[in-house]
Amino acid sequence: MSAHSKSMNSLSLLKSHLHAACAAAALLLAAGSAVQAADLNALIWCDHADPALLQPFEEANGVKVNVKEFEGTGAGLAIVEQSQPGDWDVMVIDSIDVPRGVEKGLFEPLPEDKLPLADLFAQVKMDGSAMVGGKRYGITEKFGYNTIGYNKTKVDPADMQSMAALTGDKYKGKVAIYDYYLPVIGMAALAIGKKTADLTEADLPALRDELLKMKANAKLVGEVTASQTALATGEVDILVGGGEWVTAGLAKENPALDFSIPKEGAVLWSQSLAMFKDSKNKDMALKFIQYIMSPEGQARLATSSCYWGMPANTKAALTDDQKKVLRFDEQPGFLTRAQAYPAPNADLDKKMQDMWTEMLQAK
């Protein structure tokens, strides 16, 4: 301590310490606010956690992207409900579930003139879900199909052009079924000539019969990792409900894996980005969405280490090899045969889940 400080009386010393403490506190608060303002907090699916996707954005904008992974819209909304307003800036959500977030008052309308909407595949713009009351609350970033994944060295690829192969005797015991009721019920609907959007309770007996035929041919019904592993290791040769999200990411290790969009069609999945209306960093949130939707961001997201999928932007900067694996040039034809996930009301959904449980328990 300096001689001058030593000569200060105790009152002056106290005041000096208080001033210093206040100044330090102010600096800490300012620093905390700066960190908080600079950070971007994102509720995401695992494909957005890939450093190869996030680092270019962070470095270009001098920002840290804090991510929290979740699976399924219900789980994501539960996290939001347990959080404080402003805790989150952006969210990945099933495109068909965007209205759920809007109904809860969570999302901010997106500026259409600042997004590459004209570059998206027309069939995945999902305006029926992404727009509410004439305003856009979500933008599709990635999509794909629940369809037939298979090993083309073990099965005849020509057989995979029809869902009839899934219930015939030729591949009995060589099939795995992805354990998620909605897309596989959607596939069963397509197999019997029904539109996924038009399903009613009256269709349940026919759907049940088709599911039981699939189950009779199946070696296993498993969640995503188990069913994907079964196909990758050769335990099975066909995966019902699989698609590019299974086979494309494994193409380097096992180029024999492929997927088909059969003549009956496939079930389309798509994911969107939305911005929280309580975000404290809306400018950066919009920049993040713009980055993800850019040709470079789209290519990185499409080939994420967690899972591959089709980029929504037709101008995605994919390599020729990546396009080949994703069957990029075939997408216009695939999309004309694709139908959305079934979207049953609560009563029909319960009955569908009961029907699925019955199928799982069938011997």
C-alpha positions in Angstrom: 0.0 0.0 0.0 1.3 3.5 -0.8 2.3 6.1 1.8 -0.7 8.2 0.8 -3.0 5.3 1.4 -1.5 4.6 4.7 -2.2 8.2 5.8 -5.9 8.0 4.9 -8.2 7.9 7.9 -10.4 4.8 8.3 -13.5 6.5 6.8 -11.7 7.5 3.7 -10.3 4.0 3.4 -13.7 2.5 3.7 -15.1 4.8 1.1 -12.2 3.9 -1.2 -12.8 0.2 -0.8 -16.5 0.7 -1.5 -15.8 2.7 -4.6 -13.4 0.0 -5.8 -15.8 -2.8 -5.0 -18.6 -1.0 -6.9 -16.4 -0.3 -9.8 -15.3 -4.0 -9.9 -18.9 -5.1 -9.6 -19.9 -2.9 -12.5 -17.1 -4.3 -14.6 -18.1 -7.8 -13.8 -21.7 -7.1 -14.7 -20.7 -5.4 -17.9 -18.5 -8.4 -18.8 -21.2 -10.8 -17.9 -23.7 -8.9 -20.1 -21.2 -8.8 -22.9 -20.7 -12.6 -22.7 -24.4 -13.2 -22.5 -25.1 -10.9 -25.5 -22.3 -12.5 -27.5 -23.4 -16.1 -26.9 -26.0 -17.8 -28.9 -28.1 -20.5 -27.2 -29.6 -23.1 -29.4 -31.9 -26.0 -28.7 -30.9 -28.5 -31.3 -30.8 -32.0 -32.7 -27.5 -33.8 -32.7 -26.6 -32.9 -36.3 -26.1 -29.3 -35.2 -23.6 -30.1 -32.5 -20.9 -31.0 -35.1 -17.9 -28.6 -34.7 -17.5 -28.7 -38.5 -20.9 -27.0 -38.7 -20.6 -24.6 -35.7 -16.9 -23.4 -35.8 -17.1 -21.5 -39.1 -20.0 -19.5 -37.9 -18.4 -18.9 -34.5 -15.2 -17.7 -36.0 -16.8 -15.5 -38.6 -19.0 -13.8 -36.0 -16.9 -13.8 -32.9 -19.6 -15.7 -31.0 -19.9 -18.9 -29.0 -22.8 -21.2 -29.8 -24.0 -23.0 -26.8 -26.1 -26.0 -27.7 -28.4 -28.4 -25.9 -29.5 -31.5 -27.7 -32.9 -33.1 -27.4 -34.9 -35.8 -29.3 -38.5 -35.1 -30.3 -40.6 -32.0 -30.1 -42.2 -32.9 -26.8 -38.8 -33.1 -25.1 -37.7 -29.8 -26.6 -40.8 -28.0 -25.5 -40.4 -29.5 -22.0 -36.9 -27.9 -21.8 -38.4 -24.5 -22.9 -41.1 -24.8 -20.2 -38.4 -25.4 -17.6 -36.4 -22.4 -18.8 -36.6 -18.7 -18.2 -37.8 -16.4 -21.1 -34.7 -15.4 -23.1 -32.7 -18.4 -22.2 -32.9 -19.7 -25.8 -32.4 -18.0 -29.2 -33.1 -20.6 -31.8 -34.6 -24.1 -32.0 -34.6 -27.0 -34.3 -38.1 -28.6 -34.6 -40.0 -31.0 -36.7 -41.5 -28.9 -39.5 -45.0 -30.2 -38.8 -44.7 -29.1 -35.2 -43.9 -25.4 -35.8 -47.6 -24.5 -35.1 -47.3 -26.1 -31.6 -44.6 -23.6 -30.8 -46.6 -20.7 -32.2 -49.7 -21.7 -30.2 -47.5 -21.5 -27.1 -46.4 -18.0 -28.1 -42.7 -19.1 -28.3 -41.6 -18.1 -31.8 -40.8 -14.8 -33.6 -41.9 -14.4 -37.2 -39.0 -14.7 -39.6 -38.2 -12.0 -42.3 -38.9 -13.8 -45.5 -37.0 -11.2 -47.6 -33.8 -12.2 -45.7 -34.1 -15.9 -46.3 -33.3 -18.0 -49.4 -36.9 -19.3 -49.8 -36.7 -19.3 -53.6 -33.8 -21.7 -53.5 -35.6 -24.4 -51.5 -37.1 -27.6 -52.9 -40.7 -26.5 -53.4 -42.1 -29.6 -51.7 -40.3 -29.1 -48.5 -41.1 -25.4 -47.9 -43.9 -26.8 -45.7 -45.9 -23.6 -45.8 -48.9 -25.4 -44.3 -46.9 -25.8 -41.1 -44.2 -23.2 -41.3 -46.7 -20.3 -41.8 -49.3 -19.4 -39.2 -51.7 -16.4 -39.8 -49.8 -15.4 -42.9 -46.5 -15.2 -41.1 -43.5 -17.5 -41.4 -42.3 -19.0 -38.1 -40.1 -21.8 -39.4 -37.8 -22.6 -42.4 -37.1 -26.1 -43.5 -33.3 -26.8 -43.3 -33.0 -30.6 -43.8 -35.3 -33.4 -44.9 -35.3 -37.1 -45.9 -37.4 -40.2 -46.0 -38.5 -43.0 -43.8 -38.4 -45.7 -46.5 -36.4 -48.9 -47.3 -32.8 -49.1 -46.5 -30.9 -52.2 -47.7 -27.7 -53.9 -48.6 -27.5 -54.1 -52.4 -25.1 -57.0 -52.4 -27.5 -59.1 -50.4 -30.9 -58.2 -52.0 -32.0 -57.5 -55.5 -32.3 -53.7 -55.8 -35.2 -54.2 -58.2 -37.2 -55.9 -55.4 -36.7 -52.7 -53.3 -38.8 -50.7 -55.8 -42.0 -52.2 -54.2 -43.1 -52.5 -50.7 -44.5 -55.9 -51.5 -41.0 -57.2 -50.9 -41.3 -56.3 -47.2 -44.1 -58.8 -46.7 -43.1 -61.6 -49.2 -41.3 -64.8 -48.3 -38.1 -64.0 -50.2 -36.6 -61.9 -47.4 -38.2 -63.5 -44.4 -35.9 -63.2 -41.4 -33.7 -60.7 -43.2 -35.7 -57.6 -42.2 -35.4 -55.1 -39.3 -38.2 -52.5 -38.5 -37.4 -49.1 -37.1 -39.3 -48.8 -33.8 -41.2 -45.5 -34.4 -44.9 -46.0 -35.0 -45.8 -42.9 -37.1 -43.4 -43.3 -40.0 -43.8 -47.1 -40.2 -47.6 -46.8 -40.0 -47.2 -44.2 -42.8 -45.3 -46.8 -44.8 -48.0 -49.4 -44.2 -50.6 -46.9 -45.4 -48.7 -46.3 -48.6 -48.4 -50.1 -49.1 -52.2 -50.5 -49.0 -52.8 -47.5 -51.2 -53.9 -45.0 -48.5 -52.7 -41.4 -48.2 -51.0 -40.6 -44.9 -53.0 -37.4 -44.5 -56.4 -39.1 -44.9 -56.0 -42.0 -42.3 -59.0 -42.6 -40.1 -60.0 -45.1 -37.5 -61.7 -47.1 -40.2 -58.3 -47.8 -41.8 -56.8 -49.3 -38.6 -57.8 -53.0 -39.3 -56.1 -52.9 -42.8 -53.0 -51.1 -41.3 -52.8 -53.6 -38.5 -52.8 -56.5 -41.0 -50.0 -54.9 -43.0 -47.9 -54.3 -39.9 -48.4 -57.8 -38.7 -47.2 -59.1 -42.1 -44.1 -56.9 -41.8 -43.5 -58.2 -38.3 -43.8 -61.8 -39.4 -40.9 -61.2 -41.7 -38.8 -59.3 -39.2 -35.8 -60.5 -37.3 -36.0 -57.5 -35.0 -37.8 -54.3 -34.2 -35.4 -51.8 -32.8 -34.8 -48.1 -32.0 -32.6 -46.1 -34.3 -29.2 -47.3 -33.1 -30.1 -51.0 -32.9 -31.9 -51.1 -36.2 -29.1 -49.2 -38.0 -26.5 -51.4 -36.5 -28.3 -54.5 -37.5 -28.2 -53.3 -41.2 -24.6 -52.1 -41.0 -23.3 -55.3 -39.5 -25.2 -57.7 -41.8 -27.5 -59.0 -39.1 -30.3 -58.0 -41.5 -30.3 -57.0 -45.1 -33.4 -54.6 -45.1 -34.5 -51.9 -42.8 -38.1 -50.8 -42.8 -38.2 -47.1 -42.0 -34.6 -46.5 -42.8 -33.4 -44.1 -45.4 -30.5 -41.8 -46.3 -30.2 -40.8 -42.7 -29.0 -44.4 -42.1 -27.2 -45.4 -45.3 -25.6 -42.2 -46.4 -23.6 -41.6 -43.3 -22.3 -45.2 -43.4 -21.5 -45.1 -47.2 -17.7 -44.7 -46.7 -17.5 -47.7 -44.4 -20.0 -49.8 -46.2 -20.7 -48.7 -49.8 -23.1 -51.6 -50.3 -25.8 -49.8 -48.2 -28.4 -47.9 -50.2 -32.0 -46.8 -49.9 -35.0 -46.8 -52.3 -38.1 -44.8 -52.7 -40.5 -47.5 -53.9 -43.3 -47.0 -56.4 -45.8 -46.7 -53.5 -43.9 -43.8 -52.1 -42.1 -42.9 -48.9 -42.8 -40.9 -45.7 -41.2 -37.5 -45.7 -39.5 -36.1 -42.6 -38.3 -32.5 -42.4 -36.8 -30.3 -39.7 -37.0 -26.6 -39.4 -35.3 -23.7 -37.6 -37.3 -21.2 -35.5 -36.4 -18.1 -33.5 -37.6 -17.5 -30.0 -39.6 -14.3 -29.6 -37.9 -13.8 -26.2 -34.4 -14.1 -27.6 -32.0 -11.5 -26.3 -29.8 -11.9 -29.4 -32.2 -11.8 -32.3 -29.7 -10.3 -34.8 -27.3 -13.1 -34.2 -30.1 -15.7 -34.1 -31.1 -14.5 -37.6 -27.5 -14.6 -38.8 -27.3 -18.2 -37.5 -30.4 -19.2 -39.4 -29.0 -17.5 -42.5 -25.7 -19.3 -42.2 -27.4 -22.7 -41.8 -29.5 -22.0 -44.9 -26.5 -20.8 -46.9 -25.0 -23.2 -49.5 -22.0 -23.8 -47.3 -24.0 -24.2 -44.1 -26.4 -26.5 -45.9 -23.6 -28.8 -47.1 -22.1 -29.0 -43.6 -25.5 -29.8 -42.0 -26.4 -32.3 -44.7 -23.2 -34.3 -44.0 -23.1 -33.9 -40.2 -21.2 -36.5 -38.3 -24.4 -37.4 -36.4 -26.5 -38.2 -39.4 -26.8 -37.2 -43.0 -29.9 -35.9 -44.7 -31.0 -33.9 -47.7 -30.3 -30.1 -47.6 -33.5 -28.1 -48.2 -31.5 -25.6 -50.3 -31.1 -26.7 -53.9 -27.8 -24.7 -54.1 -26.1 -26.6 -51.2 -22.4 -26.7 -51.8 -22.1 -30.5 -51.8 -19.3 -32.4 -53.6 -20.2 -34.7 -56.4 -19.5 -37.7 -54.2 -21.8 -36.4 -51.5 -24.5 -35.7 -54.0 -24.2 -39.2 -55.3 -24.5 -40.7 -51.8 -27.6 -38.6 -51.1 -29.1 -39.3 -54.5 -29.4 -35.5 -54.8 -30.2 -35.4 -58.5 -33.1 -37.8 -58.0 -34.8 -35.7 -55.4 -37.4 -34.1 -57.6 -38.8 -37.5 -58.5 -38.5 -38.8 -55.0 -40.4 -35.8 -53.6 -43.4 -36.3 -56.0 -43.9 -39.8 -54.4 -43.3 -38.7 -50.8 -46.1 -38.1 -48.3 -45.9 -36.4 -44.9 -46.0 -38.2 -41.5 -49.4 -39.1 -40.4 -50.8 -36.4 -38.2 -53.6 -38.1 -36.2 -55.7 -36.3 -33.5 -55.2 -37.4 -29.9 -57.8 -40.2 -30.0 -56.5 -41.7 -33.3 -52.9 -41.3 -32.1 -53.7 -43.3 -29.0 -55.3 -46.1 -31.1 -52.3 -46.1 -33.4 -49.9 -46.5 -30.5 -52.0 -49.3 -29.1 -51.9 -51.0 -32.6 -48.1 -50.5 -32.7 -47.8 -52.1 -29.2 -49.9 -55.0 -30.4 -47.6 -55.5 -33.4 -44.5 -55.4 -31.2 -45.9 -58.1 -28.9 -47.0 -60.3 -31.8 -45.1 -63.6 -32.1 
